């Protein structure tokens, strides 16, 4: 289970971890809070377990880096990848072998006086003993401790290399020019090959896999064979002609239950993605997806048991149970023709295509957009309710439950077009600002709040519920008339006269009664017992807008402003800015997590201030505090929104931030 953001913040040392070889996300970065953020895409910060990707995310929510042939990175199209125990990633291309150290790709050259059997690399394996096995178009080679050893007898195109659980190395041979068989095992004396005399009917082999029982599976043409110490079983897909040599099985991947996934480049009945279990072929078909329609070229079962599928011209798919996700060239993949899939030591997924190499890695802040089901790519507000639903206000009312988004729109009951502010009251009712009105959503129905004179309420900017259960609503009309309303039940009980009321950006209840206002013109106001009190924050000659408010149980106030974090306590104002250690001053939203860590949604990213550091600042306003910063490299894409709430926490501990980013 991923650690919570509270646990991570306690142990943070305030510095970025160094990026290890090949990994694009350090383990230090993984041990950080889980956050979800809405924006023009919806951001989600959720660390994954070590050596795995966060499986709750879609492929498009991972960090993605692509290196393309046209950028001059590779001399030839990449075919295959592997990683050695020293951390280097190796890429076999049609024009030689390359090595990646996490920063750059360099062509690898063997020591003087030695050479590979061929510069066309078809297969690679990083073995447990630290050696790199290299399969070329004319033979096998081994690179270890600075020495290159060639195995060219028998010759042949080495299409796959496998290390079984005992450490034995197996190879699959294609384009055979002898009768020594398609499956070979590396021995002290060289290569021991197995063919028809040993029961193997395959004319050649292009794929290998090993199962939990120690069996070696191999495939070529229209045949799949399971090799055991004393016997061979051969299986032919029902939809293929056994004489079909080239339009058959291209990929194998074993499953923990002893069955195997089989990928055929032939699409249609009996082709595509198949499962072979207990001698029976079964296509992978769900109500939304037919695996037999794919032309499969590569398969990978990752450490979370998800199946990754590379295709001939449709990019990649990931299958988890019956859930299927798709990512292709139009989404940013370097190419739609996939030749190889690989998972490195850090859990990142690598894809070799005809046009480059792609890396998918966890970001601590993930994003959602219309691709994940949002009705639009603009979010005005976000509210995580007590039942686990995350409500998203945009040009419909979206609800995220259990990873799925549903939308309430005008055609199915929404009484308006644009959502503004949201609030869940103590009774569990949802208050929704819609266009120039306010409604309560309960049991699938919207009930409108009416003004005394029947006029439009105005655009709802912010709402809060006070200690007495009254709902306070800040609105602004199209005539720029500001209103502060107190609602009990479904009726307006009090309205603050407009001449007294500046433009409020944010509202927060006072624990001793009444309500605090964060003003768009700068400063704070507190209204209670019929009196409005104004408080200057003295941040600059002109106070900047207040974007967010938090009122603590001791009645102290924290304000998110354009010039830093401002605190008010017992009549005293103090500021926390870049001079005190903040990475930047412009703050859009703020929220406490369950460990009382304060999170600031700022122009430079997400800033976390542990409670101990915050309390030290309260006592010593000039103190320098230690912070955590999650920036654009972690997936954060901060932006402001005019409506509230712009920060919320769901029951699972995730933090959500709203971001309006119109493109």
ChimeraX attribute file (.defattr): number of C-alpha atoms within 10 A of each C-alpha:
attribute: neighborCount
match mode: 1-to-1
recipient: residues
	/A:1	6
	/A:2	15
	/A:3	16
	/A:4	21
	/A:5	24
	/A:6	20
	/A:7	15
	/A:8	16
	/A:9	21
	/A:10	15
	/A:11	11
	/A:12	18
	/A:13	11
	/A:14	13
	/A:15	11
	/A:16	13
	/A:17	13
	/A:18	12
	/A:19	15
	/A:20	16
	/A:21	16
	/A:22	22
	/A:23	21
	/A:24	22
	/A:25	22
	/A:26	17
	/A:27	19
	/A:28	14
	/A:29	20
	/A:30	21
	/A:31	23
	/A:32	26
	/A:33	25
	/A:34	25
	/A:35	23
	/A:36	25
	/A:37	28
	/A:38	30
	/A:39	30
	/A:40	25
	/A:41	25
	/A:42	28
	/A:43	28
	/A:44	27
	/A:45	25
	/A:46	27
	/A:47	27
	/A:48	24
	/A:49	16
	/A:50	14
	/A:51	15
	/A:52	20
	/A:53	24
	/A:54	22
	/A:55	14
	/A:56	12
	/A:57	18
	/A:58	19
	/A:59	21
	/A:60	20
	/A:61	25
	/A:62	22
	/A:63	21
	/A:64	18
	/A:65	16
	/A:66	18
	/A:67	18
	/A:68	20
	/A:69	18
	/A:70	10
	/A:71	9
	/A:72	9
	/A:73	16
	/A:74	24
	/A:75	15
	/A:76	18
	/A:77	21
	/A:78	30
	/A:79	25
	/A:80	27
	/A:81	29
	/A:82	24
	/A:83	24
	/A:84	20
	/A:85	14
	/A:86	11
	/A:87	20
	/A:88	19
	/A:89	22
	/A:90	26
	/A:91	28
	/A:92	27
	/A:93	25
	/A:94	19
	/A:95	17
	/A:96	22
	/A:97	27
	/A:98	20
	/A:99	19
	/A:100	18
	/A:101	16
	/A:102	15
	/A:103	12
	/A:104	9
	/A:105	16
	/A:106	15
	/A:107	15
	/A:108	13
	/A:109	12
	/A:110	13
	/A:111	10
	/A:112	6
	/A:113	5
	/A:114	12
	/A:115	14
	/A:116	25
	/A:117	20
	/A:118	19
	/A:119	17
	/A:120	21
	/A:121	29
	/A:122	28
	/A:123	29
	/A:124	28
	/A:125	23
	/A:126	25
	/A:127	21
	/A:128	11
	/A:129	10
	/A:130	16
	/A:131	20
	/A:132	22
	/A:133	26
	/A:134	29
	/A:135	32
	/A:136	29
	/A:137	21
	/A:138	24
	/A:139	22
	/A:140	31
	/A:141	20
	/A:142	18
	/A:143	17
	/A:144	14
	/A:145	8
	/A:146	8
	/A:147	11
	/A:148	18
	/A:149	16
	/A:150	18
	/A:151	17
	/A:152	16
	/A:153	12
	/A:154	20
	/A:155	19
	/A:156	22
	/A:157	27
	/A:158	30
	/A:159	25
	/A:160	26
	/A:161	27
	/A:162	23
	/A:163	20
	/A:164	17
	/A:165	13
	/A:166	7
	/A:167	11
	/A:168	12
	/A:169	18
	/A:170	22
	/A:171	28
	/A:172	27
	/A:173	31
	/A:174	23
	/A:175	17
	/A:176	18
	/A:177	11
	/A:178	10
	/A:179	13
	/A:180	17
	/A:181	26
	/A:182	30
	/A:183	28
	/A:184	21
	/A:185	17
	/A:186	15
	/A:187	11
	/A:188	6
	/A:189	6
	/A:190	14
	/A:191	19
	/A:192	16
	/A:193	19
	/A:194	17
	/A:195	17
	/A:196	13
	/A:197	10
	/A:198	14
	/A:199	16
	/A:200	22
	/A:201	18
	/A:202	22
	/A:203	20
	/A:204	25
	/A:205	28
	/A:206	26
	/A:207	29
	/A:208	27
	/A:209	24
	/A:210	22
	/A:211	19
	/A:212	14
	/A:213	11
	/A:214	15
	/A:215	17
	/A:216	22
	/A:217	23
	/A:218	28
	/A:219	30
	/A:220	28
	/A:221	23
	/A:222	26
	/A:223	24
	/A:224	26
	/A:225	21
	/A:226	19
	/A:227	21
	/A:228	13
	/A:229	8
	/A:230	7
	/A:231	10
	/A:232	16
	/A:233	14
	/A:234	17
	/A:235	16
	/A:236	20
	/A:237	22
	/A:238	14
	/A:239	14
	/A:240	21
	/A:241	14
	/A:242	15
	/A:243	11
	/A:244	13
	/A:245	16
	/A:246	12
	/A:247	18
	/A:248	29
	/A:249	33
	/A:250	26
	/A:251	27
	/A:252	28
	/A:253	24
	/A:254	24
	/A:255	19
	/A:256	11
	/A:257	10
	/A:258	15
	/A:259	17
	/A:260	21
	/A:261	24
	/A:262	27
	/A:263	31
	/A:264	30
	/A:265	23
	/A:266	25
	/A:267	19
	/A:268	17
	/A:269	14
	/A:270	19
	/A:271	27
	/A:272	26
	/A:273	30
	/A:274	22
	/A:275	20
	/A:276	18
	/A:277	14
	/A:278	9
	/A:279	12
	/A:280	12
	/A:281	18
	/A:282	17
	/A:283	18
	/A:284	17
	/A:285	14
	/A:286	12
	/A:287	6
	/A:288	8
	/A:289	12
	/A:290	14
	/A:291	22
	/A:292	23
	/A:293	18
	/A:294	23
	/A:295	27
	/A:296	33
	/A:297	26
	/A:298	28
	/A:299	28
	/A:300	22
	/A:301	21
	/A:302	20
	/A:303	12
	/A:304	13
	/A:305	15
	/A:306	17
	/A:307	21
	/A:308	23
	/A:309	28
	/A:310	30
	/A:311	25
	/A:312	20
	/A:313	18
	/A:314	20
	/A:315	24
	/A:316	28
	/A:317	19
	/A:318	21
	/A:319	16
	/A:320	14
	/A:321	10
	/A:322	12
	/A:323	11
	/A:324	17
	/A:325	15
	/A:326	16
	/A:327	17
	/A:328	20
	/A:329	14
	/A:330	11
	/A:331	12
	/A:332	14
	/A:333	26
	/A:334	24
	/A:335	24
	/A:336	22
	/A:337	24
	/A:338	30
	/A:339	24
	/A:340	26
	/A:341	26
	/A:342	21
	/A:343	22
	/A:344	21
	/A:345	16
	/A:346	20
	/A:347	23
	/A:348	22
	/A:349	21
	/A:350	22
	/A:351	28
	/A:352	31
	/A:353	29
	/A:354	21
	/A:355	22
	/A:356	25
	/A:357	28
	/A:358	20
	/A:359	21
	/A:360	21
	/A:361	23
	/A:362	30
	/A:363	29
	/A:364	30
	/A:365	29
	/A:366	28
	/A:367	27
	/A:368	22
	/A:369	20
	/A:370	14
	/A:371	15
	/A:372	17
	/A:373	17
	/A:374	26
	/A:375	22
	/A:376	16
	/A:377	22
	/A:378	25
	/A:379	31
	/A:380	27
	/A:381	30
	/A:382	31
	/A:383	26
	/A:384	25
	/A:385	19
	/A:386	14
	/A:387	10
	/A:388	14
	/A:389	18
	/A:390	22
	/A:391	23
	/A:392	29
	/A:393	29
	/A:394	23
	/A:395	24
	/A:396	24
	/A:397	23
	/A:398	24
	/A:399	22
	/A:400	17
	/A:401	13
	/A:402	10
	/A:403	13
	/A:404	10
	/A:405	18
	/A:406	15
	/A:407	18
	/A:408	16
	/A:409	17
	/A:410	14
	/A:411	8
	/A:412	8
	/A:413	11
	/A:414	19
	/A:415	20
	/A:416	16
	/A:417	15
	/A:418	20
	/A:419	27
	/A:420	31
	/A:421	30
	/A:422	32
	/A:423	26
	/A:424	20
	/A:425	16
	/A:426	10
	/A:427	7
	/A:428	13
	/A:429	14
	/A:430	20
	/A:431	23
	/A:432	24
	/A:433	30
	/A:434	26
	/A:435	18
	/A:436	20
	/A:437	23
	/A:438	28
	/A:439	20
	/A:440	19
	/A:441	17
	/A:442	12
	/A:443	8
	/A:444	7
	/A:445	12
	/A:446	17
	/A:447	14
	/A:448	17
	/A:449	19
	/A:450	16
	/A:451	14
	/A:452	10
	/A:453	7
	/A:454	8
	/A:455	11
	/A:456	15
	/A:457	24
	/A:458	22
	/A:459	26
	/A:460	27
	/A:461	24
	/A:462	29
	/A:463	28
	/A:464	24
	/A:465	22
	/A:466	19
	/A:467	13
	/A:468	12
	/A:469	14
	/A:470	19
	/A:471	23
	/A:472	24
	/A:473	27
	/A:474	26
	/A:475	26
	/A:476	18
	/A:477	16
	/A:478	10
	/A:479	7
	/A:480	11
	/A:481	14
	/A:482	24
	/A:483	26
	/A:484	25
	/A:485	21
	/A:486	22
	/A:487	18
	/A:488	14
	/A:489	10
	/A:490	13
	/A:491	12
	/A:492	18
	/A:493	13
	/A:494	13
	/A:495	13
	/A:496	17
	/A:497	11
	/A:498	12
	/A:499	9
	/A:500	10
	/A:501	17
	/A:502	20
	/A:503	22
	/A:504	28
	/A:505	23
	/A:506	29
	/A:507	30
	/A:508	23
	/A:509	26
	/A:510	23
	/A:511	16
	/A:512	13
	/A:513	13
	/A:514	22
	/A:515	23
	/A:516	25
	/A:517	28
	/A:518	28
	/A:519	24
	/A:520	18
	/A:521	15
	/A:522	24
	/A:523	23
	/A:524	26
	/A:525	19
	/A:526	18
	/A:527	18
	/A:528	13
	/A:529	7
	/A:530	8
	/A:531	10
	/A:532	16
	/A:533	11
	/A:534	14
	/A:535	14
	/A:536	13
	/A:537	22
	/A:538	15
	/A:539	19
	/A:540	8
	/A:541	6
	/A:542	12
	/A:543	19
	/A:544	21
	/A:545	22
	/A:546	29
	/A:547	28
	/A:548	29
	/A:549	25
	/A:550	23
	/A:551	19
	/A:552	14
	/A:553	10
	/A:554	11
	/A:555	15
	/A:556	16
	/A:557	20
	/A:558	21
	/A:559	27
	/A:560	28
	/A:561	29
	/A:562	21
	/A:563	20
	/A:564	26
	/A:565	24
	/A:566	22
	/A:567	23
	/A:568	20
	/A:569	14
	/A:570	9
	/A:571	8
	/A:572	9
	/A:573	17
	/A:574	19
	/A:575	23
	/A:576	22
	/A:577	19
	/A:578	16
	/A:579	15
	/A:580	16
	/A:581	14
	/A:582	24
	/A:583	19
	/A:584	18
	/A:585	20
	/A:586	23
	/A:587	27
	/A:588	28
	/A:589	30
	/A:590	25
	/A:591	24
	/A:592	20
	/A:593	20
	/A:594	14
	/A:595	14
	/A:596	14
	/A:597	21
	/A:598	18
	/A:599	21
	/A:600	26
	/A:601	29
	/A:602	28
	/A:603	20
	/A:604	20
	/A:605	24
	/A:606	27
	/A:607	22
	/A:608	27
	/A:609	22
	/A:610	24
	/A:611	17
	/A:612	14
	/A:613	16
	/A:614	20
	/A:615	13
	/A:616	14
	/A:617	19
	/A:618	17
	/A:619	9
	/A:620	11
	/A:621	16
	/A:622	15
	/A:623	16
	/A:624	17
	/A:625	21
	/A:626	19
	/A:627	22
	/A:628	21
	/A:629	23
	/A:630	22
	/A:631	18
	/A:632	14
	/A:633	14
	/A:634	19
	/A:635	22
	/A:636	27
	/A:637	27
	/A:638	26
	/A:639	22
	/A:640	21
	/A:641	22
	/A:642	20
	/A:643	27
	/A:644	29
	/A:645	28
	/A:646	32
	/A:647	26
	/A:648	25
	/A:649	23
	/A:650	18
	/A:651	12
	/A:652	11
	/A:653	17
	/A:654	21
	/A:655	26
	/A:656	28
	/A:657	32
	/A:658	35
	/A:659	31
	/A:660	23
	/A:661	17
	/A:662	10
	/A:663	6
